[in-house]
Amino acid sequence: MHDAIDGFLRYLKIERNASEYTLKSYSEDFRSLFDYLQDRCGGADSVAQLDIANLRGYVAYLHECQYAKATIARRLACLRSFLRYCQREGFVASNPAKALRTPRAGRKLPHFLTTEQIAQLLEAPPANDAEGLRDRAMLETMYSAGLRVAELVGLNIDHWDRDANVIRVYGKGKKERIAPIGRYASKALLRWLEARRPADNAGPDDRAAVFLNRFGTRLTTRSVGRMIEKYLKETGLDRQTSPHTLRHTFATHLLDGGADLRAVQEMLGHKSLTTTQIYTHVSTQRLRDTYENAHPHAAKNRKVVEE
């Protein structure tokens, strides 16, 4: 079992270009499966133990533990992919996970900031020290280009074409895309790069990075999360805001401004248009709320009109 899982994770990393976050999530999923097999089935020595009966028991166990439907769906996707790999490698004759039903998970509308709120957040970092200049450049770049936090910290100086004002972004699975950035982000980046100081002993990867920590080495995703939390506390904005909220805000504001859905899909780097369409629901809901509150014959105002 362990050998098969190690081979599967190597396959994802080398052949499928899976990100470190995907590999970490799948490793956590396998730990959950091992815990179940150890507690309920007397061990986890062979892939052959993953028959339909044990897998159904595992799904029931996840429901008993009250995991979110999205978590259960992801763990089943991990199992299907793993057993498909095992079948191809000859470890099992068939893929029993095919028979499992994935729970339907309702999609939550993404949390985003209004134009006033995003302006408040972008202006929060001080402009009179290197850390403030860096933080403002990060916030402006995430919002201007709709970047994932991993894409932001992965940016190198030579990824920015200053003449065309676009950046080369490496997304999930090392997929490359070109993202335009606005003049505010461009100005913030220039000011930060003037103050940027790599550590004397920094390696080539750190010296290439756009965003550095206080030690002069490449910034981590966790550091970006802590930076966001700091400015949320200072501005009093919604604490459920995360680095990914700026990506949601980018997409929502583009669509509110009349941008084409497929253009937004391309800028976000979404493989499927269905993924991008969730933002149209956000915009539609805002239109509905405006209508309900403002139109004399809308349901919320009908009683007032009749009186």
ZADRENSE-831792 format. One record per residue (C-alpha): residue in three letters; x negated, y negated, z negated. Coordinates in steps of 0.2 Angstrom, whole numbers, plus 5000, padded with zeros to 4 digits. Layout:
REM ZADRENSE-831792
<firo = ALA, px = X, py = Y, pz = Z>
...
END
This chain:
REM ZADRENSE-831792
<firo = MET, px = 5000, py = 5000, pz = 5000>
<firo = HIS, px = 4986, py = 4988, pz = 4995>
<firo = ASP, px = 4976, py = 4991, pz = 5011>
<firo = ALA, px = 4991, py = 4989, pz = 5022>
<firo = ILE, px = 4995, py = 4972, pz = 5014>
<firo = ASP, px = 4977, py = 4966, pz = 5015>
<firo = GLY, px = 4977, py = 4971, pz = 5033>
<firo = PHE, px = 4994, py = 4962, pz = 5036>
<firo = LEU, px = 4988, py = 4946, pz = 5028>
<firo = ARG, px = 4972, py = 4946, pz = 5038>
<firo = TYR, px = 4982, py = 4949, pz = 5054>
<firo = LEU, px = 4993, py = 4933, pz = 5049>
<firo = LYS, px = 4978, py = 4923, pz = 5046>
<firo = ILE, px = 4967, py = 4928, pz = 5061>
<firo = GLU, px = 4979, py = 4932, pz = 5075>
<firo = ARG, px = 4994, py = 4922, pz = 5070>
<firo = ASN, px = 4985, py = 4907, pz = 5063>
<firo = ALA, px = 4996, py = 4907, pz = 5047>
<firo = SER, px = 4993, py = 4892, pz = 5036>
<firo = GLU, px = 4986, py = 4894, pz = 5018>
<firo = TYR, px = 5003, py = 4890, pz = 5011>
<firo = THR, px = 5011, py = 4904, pz = 5021>
<firo = LEU, px = 4998, py = 4916, pz = 5015>
<firo = LYS, px = 5001, py = 4911, pz = 4997>
<firo = SER, px = 5020, py = 4912, pz = 4999>
<firo = TYR, px = 5018, py = 4930, pz = 5006>
<firo = SER, px = 5006, py = 4935, pz = 4993>
<firo = GLU, px = 5019, py = 4929, pz = 4979>
<firo = ASP, px = 5032, py = 4939, pz = 4988>
<firo = PHE, px = 5022, py = 4955, pz = 4988>
<firo = ARG, px = 5018, py = 4952, pz = 4969>
<firo = SER, px = 5037, py = 4951, pz = 4966>
<firo = LEU, px = 5039, py = 4967, pz = 4976>
<firo = PHE, px = 5025, py = 4976, pz = 4966>
<firo = ASP, px = 5033, py = 4971, pz = 4950>
<firo = TYR, px = 5050, py = 4978, pz = 4955>
<firo = LEU, px = 5042, py = 4995, pz = 4961>
<firo = GLN, px = 5032, py = 4996, pz = 4945>
<firo = ASP, px = 5047, py = 4993, pz = 4934>
<firo = ARG, px = 5060, py = 5002, pz = 4943>
<firo = CYS, px = 5052, py = 5015, pz = 4954>
<firo = GLY, px = 5037, py = 5021, pz = 4944>
<firo = GLY, px = 5023, py = 5013, pz = 4955>
<firo = ALA, px = 5019, py = 5006, pz = 4972>
<firo = ASP, px = 5006, py = 5017, pz = 4979>
<firo = SER, px = 5012, py = 5020, pz = 4997>
<firo = VAL, px = 5021, py = 5011, pz = 5011>
<firo = ALA, px = 5032, py = 5026, pz = 5012>
<firo = GLN, px = 5040, py = 5021, pz = 4996>
<firo = LEU, px = 5048, py = 5006, pz = 5005>
<firo = ASP, px = 5063, py = 5016, pz = 5011>
<firo = ILE, px = 5081, py = 5009, pz = 5013>
<firo = ALA, px = 5086, py = 5014, pz = 4995>
<firo = ASN, px = 5072, py = 5006, pz = 4987>
<firo = LEU, px = 5073, py = 4990, pz = 4997>
<firo = ARG, px = 5092, py = 4988, pz = 4994>
<firo = GLY, px = 5088, py = 4990, pz = 4975>
<firo = TYR, px = 5075, py = 4977, pz = 4977>
<firo = VAL, px = 5087, py = 4965, pz = 4985>
<firo = ALA, px = 5100, py = 4969, pz = 4971>
<firo = TYR, px = 5086, py = 4965, pz = 4958>
<firo = LEU, px = 5082, py = 4948, pz = 4966>
<firo = HIS, px = 5101, py = 4944, pz = 4965>
<firo = GLU, px = 5101, py = 4950, pz = 4947>
<firo = CYS, px = 5086, py = 4938, pz = 4943>
<firo = GLN, px = 5097, py = 4924, pz = 4951>
<firo = TYR, px = 5084, py = 4919, pz = 4964>
<firo = ALA, px = 5090, py = 4906, pz = 4977>
<firo = LYS, px = 5097, py = 4913, pz = 4993>
<firo = ALA, px = 5084, py = 4904, pz = 5002>
<firo = THR, px = 5070, py = 4913, pz = 4992>
<firo = ILE, px = 5079, py = 4930, pz = 4994>
<firo = ALA, px = 5080, py = 4926, pz = 5013>
<firo = ARG, px = 5061, py = 4922, pz = 5014>
<firo = ARG, px = 5056, py = 4938, pz = 5004>
<firo = LEU, px = 5067, py = 4948, pz = 5016>
<firo = ALA, px = 5059, py = 4940, pz = 5031>
<firo = CYS, px = 5042, py = 4944, pz = 5024>
<firo = LEU, px = 5047, py = 4962, pz = 5021>
<firo = ARG, px = 5053, py = 4964, pz = 5039>
<firo = SER, px = 5037, py = 4956, pz = 5046>
<firo = PHE, px = 5026, py = 4967, pz = 5035>
<firo = LEU, px = 5035, py = 4983, pz = 5040>
<firo = ARG, px = 5035, py = 4979, pz = 5058>
<firo = TYR, px = 5016, py = 4977, pz = 5057>
<firo = CYS, px = 5015, py = 4994, pz = 5047>
<firo = GLN, px = 5026, py = 5002, pz = 5061>
<firo = ARG, px = 5014, py = 4996, pz = 5074>
<firo = GLU, px = 4999, py = 5001, pz = 5065>
<firo = GLY, px = 5006, py = 5019, pz = 5062>
<firo = PHE, px = 5009, py = 5018, pz = 5043>
<firo = VAL, px = 5027, py = 5021, pz = 5044>
<firo = ALA, px = 5038, py = 5028, pz = 5058>
<firo = SER, px = 5052, py = 5015, pz = 5057>
<firo = ASN, px = 5056, py = 4998, pz = 5049>
<firo = PRO, px = 5069, py = 5001, pz = 5036>
<firo = ALA, px = 5071, py = 4983, pz = 5032>
<firo = LYS, px = 5080, py = 4980, pz = 5049>
<firo = ALA, px = 5096, py = 4987, pz = 5040>
<firo = LEU, px = 5095, py = 4974, pz = 5026>
<firo = ARG, px = 5107, py = 4959, pz = 5027>
<firo = THR, px = 5100, py = 4942, pz = 5024>
<firo = PRO, px = 5111, py = 4931, pz = 5013>
<firo = ARG, px = 5118, py = 4916, pz = 5021>
<firo = ALA, px = 5111, py = 4900, pz = 5013>
<firo = GLY, px = 5120, py = 4884, pz = 5016>
<firo = ARG, px = 5108, py = 4871, pz = 5022>
<firo = LYS, px = 5106, py = 4856, pz = 5011>
<firo = LEU, px = 5105, py = 4839, pz = 5018>
<firo = PRO, px = 5087, py = 4832, pz = 5017>
<firo = HIS, px = 5084, py = 4818, pz = 5004>
<firo = PHE, px = 5078, py = 4802, pz = 5012>
<firo = LEU, px = 5075, py = 4784, pz = 5007>
<firo = THR, px = 5084, py = 4769, pz = 5014>
<firo = THR, px = 5074, py = 4755, pz = 5023>
<firo = GLU, px = 5074, py = 4745, pz = 5007>
<firo = GLN, px = 5068, py = 4759, pz = 4997>
<firo = ILE, px = 5054, py = 4765, pz = 5009>
<firo = ALA, px = 5048, py = 4746, pz = 5010>
<firo = GLN, px = 5047, py = 4746, pz = 4991>
<firo = LEU, px = 5037, py = 4762, pz = 4990>
<firo = LEU, px = 5025, py = 4757, pz = 5004>
<firo = GLU, px = 5021, py = 4740, pz = 4995>
<firo = ALA, px = 5018, py = 4748, pz = 4978>
<firo = PRO, px = 5000, py = 4752, pz = 4980>
<firo = PRO, px = 4989, py = 4737, pz = 4976>
<firo = ALA, px = 4979, py = 4729, pz = 4990>
<firo = ASN, px = 4964, py = 4724, pz = 4980>
<firo = ASP, px = 4955, py = 4740, pz = 4977>
<firo = ALA, px = 4949, py = 4755, pz = 4987>
<firo = GLU, px = 4962, py = 4767, pz = 4979>
<firo = GLY, px = 4976, py = 4756, pz = 4982>
<firo = LEU, px = 4971, py = 4753, pz = 5001>
<firo = ARG, px = 4969, py = 4772, pz = 5003>
<firo = ASP, px = 4986, py = 4776, pz = 4995>
<firo = ARG, px = 4995, py = 4763, pz = 5006>
<firo = ALA, px = 4986, py = 4770, pz = 5021>
<firo = MET, px = 4992, py = 4787, pz = 5017>
<firo = LEU, px = 5010, py = 4782, pz = 5013>
<firo = GLU, px = 5011, py = 4771, pz = 5029>
<firo = THR, px = 5004, py = 4785, pz = 5040>
<firo = MET, px = 5016, py = 4799, pz = 5033>
<firo = TYR, px = 5031, py = 4788, pz = 5036>
<firo = SER, px = 5025, py = 4781, pz = 5053>
<firo = ALA, px = 5020, py = 4798, pz = 5060>
<firo = GLY, px = 5032, py = 4810, pz = 5051>
<firo = LEU, px = 5018, py = 4820, pz = 5044>
<firo = ARG, px = 5018, py = 4835, pz = 5033>
<firo = VAL, px = 5007, py = 4833, pz = 5018>
<firo = ALA, px = 4995, py = 4846, pz = 5024>
<firo = GLU, px = 4994, py = 4837, pz = 5041>
<firo = LEU, px = 4990, py = 4821, pz = 5032>
<firo = VAL, px = 4975, py = 4828, pz = 5021>
<firo = GLY, px = 4969, py = 4838, pz = 5037>
<firo = LEU, px = 4967, py = 4822, pz = 5047>
<firo = ASN, px = 4949, py = 4818, pz = 5053>
<firo = ILE, px = 4943, py = 4801, pz = 5058>
<firo = ASP, px = 4940, py = 4807, pz = 5076>
<firo = HIS, px = 4959, py = 4813, pz = 5077>
<firo = TRP, px = 4964, py = 4794, pz = 5078>
<firo = ASP, px = 4963, py = 4787, pz = 5095>
<firo = ARG, px = 4963, py = 4768, pz = 5091>
<firo = ASP, px = 4965, py = 4762, pz = 5109>
<firo = ALA, px = 4981, py = 4772, pz = 5112>
<firo = ASN, px = 4986, py = 4771, pz = 5093>
<firo = VAL, px = 4990, py = 4789, pz = 5092>
<firo = ILE, px = 4984, py = 4803, pz = 5081>
<firo = ARG, px = 4980, py = 4821, pz = 5085>
<firo = VAL, px = 4989, py = 4832, pz = 5072>
<firo = TYR, px = 4987, py = 4850, pz = 5068>
<firo = GLY, px = 5003, py = 4858, pz = 5061>
<firo = LYS, px = 5009, py = 4875, pz = 5056>
<firo = GLY, px = 5000, py = 4889, pz = 5064>
<firo = LYS, px = 4986, py = 4876, pz = 5070>
<firo = LYS, px = 4999, py = 4870, pz = 5083>
<firo = GLU, px = 4993, py = 4853, pz = 5090>
<firo = ARG, px = 5003, py = 4838, pz = 5094>
<firo = ILE, px = 5001, py = 4820, pz = 5097>
<firo = ALA, px = 5009, py = 4808, pz = 5086>
<firo = PRO, px = 5011, py = 4789, pz = 5088>
<firo = ILE, px = 5008, py = 4777, pz = 5074>
<firo = GLY, px = 5014, py = 4760, pz = 5071>
<firo = ARG, px = 5005, py = 4743, pz = 5069>
<firo = TYR, px = 5008, py = 4743, pz = 5050>
<firo = ALA, px = 5000, py = 4761, pz = 5048>
<firo = SER, px = 4986, py = 4756, pz = 5060>
<firo = LYS, px = 4982, py = 4740, pz = 5050>
<firo = ALA, px = 4982, py = 4750, pz = 5033>
<firo = LEU, px = 4971, py = 4764, pz = 5041>
<firo = LEU, px = 4958, py = 4751, pz = 5047>
<firo = ARG, px = 4958, py = 4742, pz = 5029>
<firo = TRP, px = 4955, py = 4759, pz = 5021>
<firo = LEU, px = 4942, py = 4765, pz = 5033>
<firo = GLU, px = 4932, py = 4749, pz = 5029>
<firo = ALA, px = 4933, py = 4754, pz = 5010>
<firo = ARG, px = 4930, py = 4772, pz = 5012>
<firo = ARG, px = 4914, py = 4780, pz = 5004>
<firo = PRO, px = 4910, py = 4798, pz = 5006>
<firo = ALA, px = 4900, py = 4806, pz = 4992>
<firo = ASP, px = 4881, py = 4806, pz = 4995>
<firo = ASN, px = 4881, py = 4825, pz = 4994>
<firo = ALA, px = 4897, py = 4827, pz = 5004>
<firo = GLY, px = 4897, py = 4841, pz = 5017>
<firo = PRO, px = 4902, py = 4839, pz = 5036>
<firo = ASP, px = 4921, py = 4843, pz = 5032>
<firo = ASP, px = 4922, py = 4830, pz = 5019>
<firo = ARG, px = 4913, py = 4817, pz = 5029>
<firo = ALA, px = 4925, py = 4820, pz = 5044>
<firo = ALA, px = 4940, py = 4817, pz = 5033>
<firo = VAL, px = 4951, py = 4802, pz = 5034>
<firo = PHE, px = 4957, py = 4802, pz = 5016>
<firo = LEU, px = 4945, py = 4805, pz = 5001>
<firo = ASN, px = 4947, py = 4807, pz = 4983>
<firo = ARG, px = 4938, py = 4797, pz = 4970>
<firo = PHE, px = 4923, py = 4809, pz = 4971>
<firo = GLY, px = 4921, py = 4805, pz = 4989>
<firo = THR, px = 4927, py = 4822, pz = 4996>
<firo = ARG, px = 4943, py = 4827, pz = 5006>
<firo = LEU, px = 4959, py = 4824, pz = 4997>
<firo = THR, px = 4971, py = 4839, pz = 4992>
<firo = THR, px = 4989, py = 4841, pz = 4994>
<firo = ARG, px = 4992, py = 4841, pz = 4976>
<firo = SER, px = 4983, py = 4824, pz = 4974>
<firo = VAL, px = 4995, py = 4817, pz = 4987>
<firo = GLY, px = 5010, py = 4823, pz = 4976>
<firo = ARG, px = 5002, py = 4815, pz = 4960>
<firo = MET, px = 5000, py = 4799, pz = 4970>
<firo = ILE, px = 5019, py = 4799, pz = 4975>
<firo = GLU, px = 5024, py = 4803, pz = 4957>
<firo = LYS, px = 5014, py = 4788, pz = 4951>
<firo = TYR, px = 5022, py = 4775, pz = 4962>
<firo = LEU, px = 5039, py = 4782, pz = 4960>
<firo = LYS, px = 5037, py = 4779, pz = 4941>
<firo = GLU, px = 5031, py = 4761, pz = 4945>
<firo = THR, px = 5045, py = 4757, pz = 4957>
<firo = GLY, px = 5059, py = 4766, pz = 4948>
<firo = LEU, px = 5064, py = 4776, pz = 4964>
<firo = ASP, px = 5073, py = 4793, pz = 4964>
<firo = ARG, px = 5061, py = 4805, pz = 4955>
<firo = GLN, px = 5067, py = 4819, pz = 4967>
<firo = THR, px = 5057, py = 4810, pz = 4981>
<firo = SER, px = 5042, py = 4820, pz = 4987>
<firo = PRO, px = 5028, py = 4818, pz = 5000>
<firo = HIS, px = 5040, py = 4828, pz = 5012>
<firo = THR, px = 5053, py = 4815, pz = 5009>
<firo = LEU, px = 5043, py = 4803, pz = 5019>
<firo = ARG, px = 5045, py = 4815, pz = 5034>
<firo = HIS, px = 5063, py = 4816, pz = 5031>
<firo = THR, px = 5065, py = 4797, pz = 5031>
<firo = PHE, px = 5055, py = 4795, pz = 5047>
<firo = ALA, px = 5066, py = 4807, pz = 5056>
<firo = THR, px = 5082, py = 4800, pz = 5049>
<firo = HIS, px = 5077, py = 4782, pz = 5053>
<firo = LEU, px = 5072, py = 4786, pz = 5071>
<firo = LEU, px = 5089, py = 4794, pz = 5074>
<firo = ASP, px = 5098, py = 4780, pz = 5065>
<firo = GLY, px = 5089, py = 4768, pz = 5077>
<firo = GLY, px = 5095, py = 4778, pz = 5092>
<firo = ALA, px = 5080, py = 4789, pz = 5096>
<firo = ASP, px = 5083, py = 4804, pz = 5107>
<firo = LEU, px = 5084, py = 4820, pz = 5097>
<firo = ARG, px = 5072, py = 4830, pz = 5108>
<firo = ALA, px = 5059, py = 4816, pz = 5106>
<firo = VAL, px = 5061, py = 4817, pz = 5087>
<firo = GLN, px = 5059, py = 4836, pz = 5089>
<firo = GLU, px = 5042, py = 4833, pz = 5098>
<firo = MET, px = 5036, py = 4820, pz = 5086>
<firo = LEU, px = 5040, py = 4832, pz = 5071>
<firo = GLY, px = 5032, py = 4847, pz = 5079>
<firo = HIS, px = 5048, py = 4857, pz = 5077>
<firo = LYS, px = 5048, py = 4873, pz = 5087>
<firo = SER, px = 5067, py = 4874, pz = 5088>
<firo = LEU, px = 5079, py = 4860, pz = 5091>
<firo = THR, px = 5090, py = 4868, pz = 5078>
<firo = THR, px = 5078, py = 4863, pz = 5064>
<firo = THR, px = 5078, py = 4845, pz = 5070>
<firo = GLN, px = 5097, py = 4844, pz = 5071>
<firo = ILE, px = 5099, py = 4844, pz = 5052>
<firo = TYR, px = 5095, py = 4825, pz = 5053>
<firo = THR, px = 5109, py = 4822, pz = 5064>
<firo = HIS, px = 5121, py = 4828, pz = 5050>
<firo = VAL, px = 5113, py = 4815, pz = 5039>
<firo = SER, px = 5116, py = 4801, pz = 5051>
<firo = THR, px = 5134, py = 4807, pz = 5054>
<firo = GLN, px = 5137, py = 4808, pz = 5035>
<firo = ARG, px = 5131, py = 4790, pz = 5033>
<firo = LEU, px = 5143, py = 4785, pz = 5047>
<firo = ARG, px = 5157, py = 4794, pz = 5039>
<firo = ASP, px = 5154, py = 4786, pz = 5022>
<firo = THR, px = 5153, py = 4769, pz = 5030>
<firo = TYR, px = 5170, py = 4772, pz = 5039>
<firo = GLU, px = 5178, py = 4779, pz = 5024>
<firo = ASN, px = 5173, py = 4763, pz = 5014>
<firo = ALA, px = 5176, py = 4750, pz = 5027>
<firo = HIS, px = 5191, py = 4755, pz = 5038>
<firo = PRO, px = 5208, py = 4750, pz = 5033>
<firo = HIS, px = 5216, py = 4766, pz = 5038>
<firo = ALA, px = 5203, py = 4777, pz = 5031>
<firo = ALA, px = 5208, py = 4789, pz = 5017>
<firo = LYS, px = 5199, py = 4780, pz = 5003>
<firo = ASN, px = 5207, py = 4763, pz = 5008>
<firo = ARG, px = 5225, py = 4769, pz = 5013>
<firo = LYS, px = 5232, py = 4767, pz = 4996>
<firo = VAL, px = 5225, py = 4749, pz = 4995>
<firo = VAL, px = 5233, py = 4745, pz = 5012>
<firo = GLU, px = 5250, py = 4752, pz = 5008>
<firo = GLU, px = 5251, py = 4742, pz = 4992>
END
